[in-house]
Amino acid sequence: MARLLPPQLFFLLILVVIIHHSYGLKHLKGIALVDEVCRHTSHNEYCVDTIIPKPPLSGERIASTTLGWAQIKALEAGTIIASLLNDSSSILPVAKNPLQAKELLQICWDSNMNTMEDLWIASSLFYNKIINPMIARLYHAANTTRVCQDGLKGTGFTALAAKIEAIIKLCEICDVSTNFFVNGAH
């Protein structure tokens, strides 16, 4: 006959399993893994909606995927900015002052070019497992992108603003998942 553990010992065992981070992190899979990563971001709902678990899912794969998506969003933002800069008539419906709008778009172009450079370097660092400089590049990419985001507030450039916001969120998700799983920080 199986012997049951005393309630205090059973509770202690459960507590150790729940609290000990190495057990919990190594055994999280699928939605539970995504939820744990996303819970540590400031954009939890966006994170959960964006990350679609596909086996085998790991923290490293989440970081890699979100870094790739950030690169794609930066390319898309660059395409939108270039289109707006090349076609003045597309600025007129959304800008009160077309000259100021062009200056803003030029600032966004410059910041987006810097962001793309940071993201491509971060990607190379990530795949070479050079994590701390990679995280620094992600922070720089997000902060550089915020320059454009701040300028876009109150303008009618909604498609561009959405891409810019996505870049910032994806950089954060990548950073959190990298820190959380590669460095073991949480």
C-alpha positions as CSV (number, residue, x, y, z in Angstrom):
1,M,0.0,0.0,0.0
2,A,1.3,3.4,-0.9
3,R,2.3,5.7,1.9
4,L,1.0,9.2,1.8
5,L,3.2,12.1,2.7
6,P,2.3,14.2,5.7
7,P,0.4,17.3,4.6
8,Q,3.3,19.6,5.7
9,L,5.9,17.7,3.7
10,F,3.6,17.6,0.7
11,F,3.0,21.3,0.9
12,L,6.7,21.9,1.2
13,L,7.5,19.7,-1.8
14,I,4.9,21.6,-3.9
15,L,6.3,24.9,-2.7
16,V,9.9,23.9,-3.7
17,V,8.7,22.8,-7.1
18,I,6.8,26.0,-7.7
19,I,9.5,28.4,-6.4
20,H,12.5,26.7,-7.8
21,H,12.9,28.6,-11.1
22,S,15.0,25.9,-13.0
23,Y,12.2,23.3,-12.6
24,G,9.5,25.7,-13.7
25,L,11.3,27.2,-16.7
26,K,12.5,23.9,-18.1
27,H,9.1,22.3,-17.9
28,L,7.0,25.1,-19.4
29,K,5.8,24.4,-22.9
30,G,3.5,25.9,-25.4
31,I,1.0,28.4,-24.1
32,A,2.4,28.3,-20.5
33,L,5.8,29.3,-21.8
34,V,4.4,32.1,-23.9
35,D,2.3,33.3,-20.9
36,E,5.4,33.3,-18.6
37,V,7.4,35.4,-21.1
38,C,4.6,37.8,-21.9
39,R,3.8,38.3,-18.2
40,H,7.2,40.0,-17.8
41,T,6.6,42.5,-20.7
42,S,4.8,45.8,-20.5
43,H,2.7,44.7,-23.5
44,N,1.2,41.4,-22.2
45,E,-1.8,41.3,-24.5
46,Y,0.1,42.2,-27.6
47,C,2.8,39.6,-26.7
48,V,0.3,36.8,-26.1
49,D,-1.6,37.6,-29.4
50,T,1.7,37.8,-31.4
51,I,3.5,34.7,-30.2
52,I,1.9,31.6,-31.7
53,P,3.4,28.6,-30.1
54,K,4.8,26.0,-32.5
55,P,6.6,23.0,-31.2
56,P,9.3,22.8,-30.1
57,L,8.9,26.2,-28.5
58,S,11.7,27.6,-26.3
59,G,12.6,30.9,-24.9
60,E,15.4,31.1,-27.4
61,R,13.0,30.5,-30.2
62,I,10.7,33.2,-28.9
63,A,13.6,35.6,-28.9
64,S,14.7,34.6,-32.3
65,T,11.2,34.9,-33.8
66,T,10.4,38.3,-32.2
67,L,13.8,39.6,-33.3
68,G,13.0,38.5,-36.9
69,W,9.5,40.1,-36.7
70,A,11.0,43.4,-35.4
71,Q,13.4,43.3,-38.5
72,I,10.4,42.8,-40.8
73,K,8.4,45.6,-39.1
74,A,11.4,47.9,-39.5
75,L,11.7,47.1,-43.2
76,E,7.9,47.8,-43.6
77,A,8.2,51.1,-41.7
78,G,11.1,52.0,-44.0
79,T,9.0,51.3,-47.0
80,I,6.1,53.4,-45.7
81,I,8.5,56.3,-44.9
82,A,10.2,56.2,-48.3
83,S,6.8,56.1,-50.0
84,L,5.6,59.2,-48.1
85,L,8.9,61.1,-48.7
86,N,8.8,60.3,-52.4
87,D,5.2,61.2,-52.9
88,S,4.3,64.7,-51.4
89,S,0.7,64.3,-52.4
90,S,0.4,61.4,-49.9
91,I,1.4,63.7,-47.1
92,L,-1.1,66.4,-47.8
93,P,-4.2,64.5,-46.5
94,V,-2.7,63.8,-43.1
95,A,-0.4,66.7,-42.5
96,K,-1.3,70.2,-41.4
97,N,2.1,71.5,-42.4
98,P,3.6,69.4,-45.2
99,L,7.1,70.9,-44.6
100,Q,7.1,69.9,-41.0
101,A,5.7,66.5,-42.0
102,K,8.6,66.0,-44.4
103,E,11.1,67.0,-41.7
104,L,9.4,64.5,-39.3
105,L,9.5,61.8,-41.9
106,Q,13.2,62.4,-42.5
107,I,13.8,62.1,-38.8
108,C,11.8,58.8,-38.8
109,W,13.8,57.6,-41.8
110,D,17.1,58.3,-40.1
111,S,16.0,56.7,-36.8
112,N,14.6,53.7,-38.7
113,M,17.9,53.2,-40.6
114,N,19.7,53.2,-37.2
115,T,17.0,50.8,-35.8
116,M,17.5,48.4,-38.7
117,E,21.3,48.5,-38.3
118,D,20.8,47.7,-34.5
119,L,18.4,44.9,-35.2
120,W,20.7,43.2,-37.8
121,I,23.7,43.5,-35.5
122,A,21.5,42.2,-32.6
123,S,20.5,39.2,-34.8
124,S,24.2,38.4,-35.6
125,L,25.1,38.7,-31.9
126,F,22.2,36.5,-30.9
127,Y,23.1,33.7,-33.2
128,N,26.7,33.9,-32.1
129,K,25.5,33.8,-28.4
130,I,26.9,37.2,-27.6
131,I,24.0,38.1,-25.4
132,N,24.8,41.3,-23.4
133,P,25.8,43.4,-26.5
134,M,22.7,41.9,-28.3
135,I,20.4,43.2,-25.5
136,A,22.1,46.6,-25.6
137,R,21.4,46.8,-29.3
138,L,17.8,45.9,-28.7
139,Y,17.5,48.7,-26.2
140,H,19.1,51.1,-28.6
141,A,16.8,50.0,-31.4
142,A,13.7,50.6,-29.3
143,N,14.9,53.9,-28.0
144,T,15.9,55.1,-31.4
145,T,12.5,54.1,-32.7
146,R,10.8,56.1,-29.9
147,V,12.2,59.2,-31.5
148,C,10.0,58.7,-34.5
149,Q,7.1,57.5,-32.3
150,D,7.2,60.7,-30.2
151,G,7.2,62.8,-33.4
152,L,4.2,60.9,-34.9
153,K,1.9,61.6,-31.9
154,G,-1.0,63.6,-33.1
155,T,-0.3,63.1,-36.8
156,G,-2.4,61.2,-39.2
157,F,0.4,58.7,-40.1
158,T,-1.4,55.8,-38.4
159,A,0.0,53.0,-40.5
160,L,3.5,54.2,-39.9
161,A,2.8,54.7,-36.2
162,A,1.5,51.1,-35.9
163,K,4.7,49.7,-37.4
164,I,6.8,51.9,-35.1
165,E,4.9,50.7,-32.1
166,A,5.2,47.1,-33.1
167,I,9.0,47.4,-33.5
168,I,9.3,48.8,-29.9
169,K,7.0,46.0,-28.5
170,L,8.9,43.2,-30.4
171,C,12.2,44.5,-29.2
172,E,11.0,44.3,-25.6
173,I,9.6,40.8,-26.0
174,C,12.8,39.7,-27.5
175,D,14.8,41.3,-24.7
176,V,12.6,39.7,-22.0
177,S,12.6,36.3,-23.5
178,T,16.4,36.5,-24.0
179,N,17.0,37.6,-20.5
180,F,14.5,35.2,-19.0
181,F,15.7,32.1,-20.7
182,V,19.2,32.6,-22.0
183,N,20.6,34.4,-19.0
184,G,18.2,32.9,-16.5
185,A,17.1,36.3,-15.2
186,H,13.5,36.8,-14.3
